[in-house]
Amino acid sequence: MKKTIIILLSLVVALLTGCSQDEREIVRMEADRQIYLSVDELEAAADIIIVGEFVGEDTQKAKYQYETEKVHKFLTDIYSTNEIEIKKVLKGKVDSETIKVSQSYGIEEDTGRLITFSEMTPMKKGESWIFFLKYNESNDSYWCAGDYSGRYPLPNDDLLEVCNKVKEIKRPLLEVLTNEKEVSHSQADKIIEYNEEQQKAGKNDSSDFLYEASDGRVYQVSESKDKEVISDVYSKIDECRAELDPSVFGVYDTNVINLELYCDILDRYVLITDYDKMDTLEGVQLSIEEGTLSSTGATFILYNGSDYDIRLYPEPEKTAFHVFKDSEWVNVKDETYNMTLRVLTISPSTEWKIEAPWGNRLGELPEGKYRYVRCFTSRGKEYCVTCEFEL
């Protein structure tokens, strides 16, 4: 679900990273904006998704409004535009090597203060970011979708470690959701409306609450113990976020960092794991059921020929679908591959069939070399198994 928020007026002193190396007074102005909470929402909102480097000098434009007789003027709008060199295109088509990206900040000419209508800090020359961008015809440049929800740092070892920690924290949550009822967004709206009516009437007999996962699915949670698990999981994620340096994410405040969303972005767009180097549990095999492969889908068989139980988790990053292109494996977005809706345990000498109707979302795939990847855990360790095929 999208979220609209208002950033309240505040005044701080900080280092202006994009325009000067001096300390400046920063005025953070009030602004309405739409914030995106899932990768799917961000992808739908963005015209292009790129990895890009700030290479040029920024330019700014400001709008002022005068009081009577033009004696005093006050700032009504300001923005800076940066030149971004494209390193990689993740969505859309870009015909040039560089593009213009604008951000709602600038230097007030009379006072030298940095005025910002954005939660993002100015970029430094030479920095690279992951951008979800929307084109604005009025100033012929791109803007980050949802302000800070449209720009993210490239991962380093520390950030990858944080994401791995978040995934481990969420494991109890994934097991909890297998016992709870999934509802549609329209059903969720009706439940919210009903609960509000009950509260207005002084009745509070509903013990259920709604939980929206990072993939957009909504669950109606009724079990008290499950509520406690969810609360504990997000308390721990909040603790992880509180330890982060907001400047690494290019924001003023750690509270606006959506760690779940960031980790999902890395899994989908930037970090295609080198699955060839990951451990494979001896005896576990992934194959295509005979006679099921076509340009629109296939049935995969995961056979546990090991001596131990293996567990499948309903996390998008535990499943991958790649096409071999330009001498490397490239991710193919297709949610039909995340078919495990609950935690599954596969005992030794048993198999699990995975239906993969990619044609429902992608249509017919062209001729080429593809691979399906499924990761799982056994005795507390993660493994992956792959199945390559050609069309």
N, C-alpha and C positions, 0 to 999 in steps of 0.2 A: 504494500500500500504506500502511496505517496504521502508525504507529510509536509504541511506548510508551517513554517515557524517564523518568529519575529526575533531579531537580534536587538537587544536593548542597548541604548546609548551608554557607552562607558568611556573612560579616559585612562590611558596607561602610558608609561614611558618605556620604549623598547628600541631595539636596533632596527633601522630601516634596511632590509636586506636587498631590496631590488634597486633602489635609486641612490643610495648613499651609504657610506660606512660610518656616518656620524649618528649619535643618538638623537632621536627626534621624538617629539610628542606625537602620539598616535591617538587619533579620535576615531573611535569605532561607532559608526552611525547606524541608526535604525533602518532595517530593510526587511521586506517580505520576500520569501523565496520558497520554492518547492524543493523538498528534499526527497531523494530516492533511497529506498531501504533495501533493495535487492538488485542483484546483477541483471535480472531480466528487465526490471523497470528502467535501470540505467541504460541498458543496451537499446531498449525501445525508444528512449528519449533522445539518445545521441544520434546525430547525423553521421559522425565518424568517431572511431576510437583509435587512438594512436599512442605510440611511445615516442616522445619528442624531447629535444634539448633546446633550452633557451639560449639562442646564439646572438641575437641582435640587441641593440639598445632600445629601451622602452620609450614610447612617446605617450603624451597624455592630452586629454581634452577635458575642459571644465565648463560648466554652465553656472552663471551667477544670476541672481535676481536682485534688483535694486529696490530700496525703500523710496519714499517720496523724495522727489527732486534729485534722485540719483546721488545722494550724499553717501549713503551706506549701502554696501552690497553684501549679500550672503550667498554661500555656495549651495546650489540645489542638486548638482550631479557632477561626478568626476569619474573618469576611467583611464586606465593606461593600457596600451597595446604592445605586446611583445612579439618578436619574431621567433618562431619555433621551427627548428629543423626536424623533419620527420625521420625517425629511425626505423619505425615499423608501423604498418597499418594493420590494425586488428579488425576493423569493420569499415565498410564504405570505400569510396574511391577518391583519391587525391591526385591531381594531375601535376602538382608542383613539388619541389623538394622542401619548400618552406611554406608555412602558413602564418597568419596573424591570429593571435589569441589575446582577447581582452579580459581585463579584470577590474572590478569596481574599486579602484583606489587611485590616489594621486597626491601631489604636493600642493598645498594651498599657497598661492603666490605671495600673499601678504605676510603670512605668519611662518611659512616653512614647515607647517605641521603636515604629517601624513594623515589624510582623510580617507577612511575606507568604509565602504558599504558591504564589505566582504569579510567572511570569517577566515579566508585564506591569507597567508602572509605573501608579500611580493616575492617573486622568484629571483634567484641569483643567476647571473650569467654562467652558463656551463652546467647547470642542473638539468637532469632528465626526469621526466614524470610520465605516468600513465594518465592520459587525458580522455575523458568522455565529453565530446564537444558538440554544441549546437551552433548552426550558422545564423548570424544576424545580418540581414541584408542592409539595415540602416547604416551600419558603420563598416560593412564589408569585412567582417572578421568573425572568428569563432569565440564562443563563451563556454565555460565549463557548465555542464548540465547540473542544475541544483547547487551552484556555487561549490562549496567544499565537498559535496558528494560526487563531484565530477573530476577530481584530481587526486592522484595517489603516488606515493614514492615507489621507485623500483626496489625490489627486495634485496636485502643484504642478509648475511648470516643471522644477525640479531633478529630481524623481522621474521625470517623463516622459522626461527626458534619460537618466537611468540605465537605464530600461526599454528605450529605443531602443538604447543601448549594448549591453545584454544580448542583444537580438535579433541585433545584428550579430555579436557574439561567437559566437553559437550557429549561425550559418550553415554553417560548416565541419562542424559536428556533424550537421546535417540532411542534408548531402550524404553523409557517411559512412554514415548509417543506411540509405540506399538500397541499400547493398551488403551489409548484414548481415541475418541471419535473424530475423524477428519470431517470438516464441514466446508461448504462452499462459501465464497465471500458474501453472497446474497443471504445465505442462512446466518452467517456471522452478524450481518447488519440487523437482521430480525432479532437475534439473541440480544444484541446490544440495546436495541429499542425496547425490548421486553424488560430487560433489567433496569433500564432507566425509568420505565413506567412503574415498576415495582418499588423503586426507591422513592419516587415522588409520592406514591401512595402510602409510604411508611412501612412497606413490606420489604423484607430482605431475606426471603426464603430460598433464593437461588444460591447454591454453593458453587456453581460452575463459573469458570472464567475462560476467556479465549486466549489462545497462544498462537501467534503467527511466527512460523519458522522463517529462516533467512531465505528459503527457496520459495516463499510466498504461500505455502500451505498453512491452513488455519485448523487448529484443533480445539475441541471443546473439552476442557480438562475438569474432571469432577472429583477424582480421587485426591483426598487430602495429602497423602504421602507423595503423590505425583507433583502436587503444587509445591511441596517443600523441596523436591529435587530440582524443579525448574528455578525456584528462587535461589537455591544454593549455587546452581550452575551460573546464573547471571551475576551473582555476587562475586564469584571468582573471576568471571570475565571482566567485571568492573575493576577488580583489583589489578588485573593485567593491564588494563587501559590506563589506570592511574599511574603506573610505573613508566609509561611512555613519555618521551620528550616530544611535545607538540610540534616543535620546529622540524622534526624528522618528517612529519606528515604535512608540513606546510600550513599549519593552522595556529591560531592564538591560544586555543583552549583544548585540553585533552577530552573534555566532555563531548565534543562533536565528532570524535573519532569513532567510526563504526568498525570495530575489529572483525566481526563476523563477515561483513560485506567485503572488507579489504582482503581477507583470506580467501573468500570465494572468488574474487577477481583474479588473484594470483593463480588459483587453480584452473580457472577457465581460460584466461588469455595469455598470461605471461610465462608461467612455469609449467611447461609440459615436462613432467618428471622423466628422467632418463630411466625408463622402466627396464631397459636392457641390463642395467647395473644393479637393479634391486634383486634381493634374494627371492628365489622360488622354492617353495617347500616341495621336497622330493615326493613324487607320486601324485601331486595335484595337476590336473590337465584341463585345458580349455579347448574345445573343438566345436565344429559346426555339425549339427545333425544332418545326416545325409538327405539330400533332396530338398532342403529348406532354403538354401542360399539363392537370392535373386537381387536385382538392382534396387528393390524396395524393402528388403528385410531378410532376416535369417533367425534361426533358433540356435542358440549356443548351449553347449552342455558343459557344465563345470563338474568334473569328477574328482572326488576326494579319495585318492589312492594312498594317502598317508596313513600313519598309525594314530593320528590325533584328530580331534574335532577342529573344524575351521568355522569361523564366524564371518558373515557378510553384514556390513553396516550400510544403512540407507543414506550415505553421504555422497554428494555429487563427485567429490574428488576421488572416491574409491572406484570410479568407473571412468573409462576414457575411450574415445573413438578417434582414430587418427587416419589421415591419408598421407601417403609418401609423396612429397612434392618438393622439387628443387633440392634433392639429396638430403631431406630431413623429414621427420614425422611432424605433421601439422595437425593441430586439434580441429575436430569437426564438431560444432555445437549441435547436440541432439539430445534433448531431455528424455527421449524414449529409452535411452540406454541406462538411465537410473531407475531400473524397474523394481529394485528391492525397496519395498515400502515399510519393511520392518526388519529387525535384527533376525538373521537366520543362522541356525547352527546346522552344519552338514557333517554328519557322522562319517567315520571311515567306511570305505567301500560303498558309498552312496553318491548320487549325483543330483544336480539341480539344473533344471532347464530354464534358460533365460530367453524370453521372447523379445526380439529387437526389431520392431516395425518402423525403421527409420523413414520409410517412404511417407508416413503420415505427416512428417514435418519437413523433410528435405526433398521429397519427390524421388524420382529415379536417380541413383548415383551414376556418374559417368564411369567409363572404364578406368581402372587404375588399381593401385596396390593399397590395401587398407589393413588396419589391425584393431582389434577390440582388446581392451585391458580390463581386468577385474582384480582389485586388491582385496585382501582379507587378512584376518588375524588368526593366530594359533599360538597358544601358550604365552600370550602377552607380547608377541612379536608380529610385525606387519610383513606380509609377503605380497607379491603380485604375480599374475600369470597372464600371458598374452596369446592371442590367436590371430595369425596373419592370413589374409585371403586376397584373392584378385577377382575383379569383375571384368 
